[in-house]
Amino acid sequence: MLNCTSQSKKDAADFFLKGNQALGQKNYAEALRLYDEAIAKNADFSDAYLNKGITLLKLGRVEDAYEVLTEAIRIDPTLTQANLVRSESALDLGRLNEAQEDLFQIEKQYQDSTRFHLVKGNLLDAQGNPSLAIPEYDAALRLSKTNVEAYVNRGAVYYRMGSYAEAQSDFETAAALDPAQPQALNNLGLIASKNKQWPQAIAYFDQVLSRDPAEPYSLNNKAYALLQTGKGEEARVLIEKSLDKLPKNGYALRNLGIYYQQKGNTSEALNAFNKAIEIAEPVEMLYGLTGQAYLAQKNTLEACKIWKQGVVLKDSLAMAEAAKHCR
């Protein structure tokens, strides 16, 4: 006959295995309940804490995940997978030093882990070292040709560096591996927009919106393509939907300004542009467009002031306008 403790451990193991099954089926709420049952039966069950942490991360409960993973490591300091997952949650929380410390501790054991190199690449990018992130993504992809996240994240770095051909290749590979990958499709739409291939861009954004009709970035990016093709009213509806979901999106506010500019309503355009400037995030052409709106009001002084700010921020439209209109 089993004694009380070994019976509890057996029950804990049963709950744990059922939790793993639920986690595998993406039934996160049920997985969480089962891991809690396992922990209630065996308070030192480090693997249950680890998998509970993974589940919390999937649910977007990053702070809770960090605490649970810390408990897993306290119970079993050799459970290196908990360090890897905790580094991801630290990264999501903006705790870059903690993320770095966790990765440093497990670096030797994880040289052959595609996930490790992915997370390290994400950390280097977050630390402002995109050119150092790329070799980590390369390593992740050498170890797994199907690491969709590594293609998406490397593509995003290439995109920000202006290497659009490399970015496009990565996003296309990601979308081929996972046809529902929203960032890959959205970014392919942005590249098509850069090339003024408006119907193609809209088709990419529509692929995201067919699965998630309220996805704020694709709504706004589609709106921009519609503004470029004379469909202003349709664009405005999408911009407003996007701003409902994400009120502090500088690109959506800029696009609202473009809509009003096209309508000849300069004061509303300036209102939207200035709101976007207040958010203080880089938005392409924002300072150039704002200056144009001031110029339309015959306010050259204010136009030049804003264009000169844009020149400092390397806003290409502001640079061109300042060269043309300001001494």
HULIN-V524054 format. One line per field, one symbol per residue. ss: DSSP state (a for helix, b for strand, c for the rest). phi: phi as a letter, one per 20 degrees, with the letter a starting at -180 (. if undefined). Layout:
ss=???
phi=???
This chain:
ss=cccaaaaaaaaaaaaaaaaaaaaacccaaaaaaaaaaaaaaccccaaaaaaaaaaaaacccaaaaaaaaaaaaaaccccaaaaaaaaaaaaacccaaaaaaaaaaacccccccaaaaaaaaaaaaacccaaaaaaaaaaaaaaccccaaaaaaaaaaaaacccaaaaaaaaaaaaaaccccaaaaaaaaaaaaacccaaaaaaaaaaaaaaccccaaaaaaaaaaaaccccaaaaaaaaaaaaaaccccaaaaaaaaaaaaaaccaaaaaaaaaaaaaaccccccaaaaaaaaaaacccaaaaaaaaaaaaacccaaaaaaaaaacc
phi=.ffgfffffffgfffgffffffffemefffggffffffffebfdeffffgffffffffemefffggfffffgfffcfeefffffffffffffemeffffffffffdgffdgddffgffffffffffencgfefgfffgfgffebfdfgffffffgffgffeneffffggffffffffcfdfffffffffffffgelefffffffffffffebfdffffgfffgfffffdmdffffggffffffffbfdegfffgffffgfffenefffffgffffffgfldfcgmfffffffffffemdfgfgfffffffffelfffffffffedde
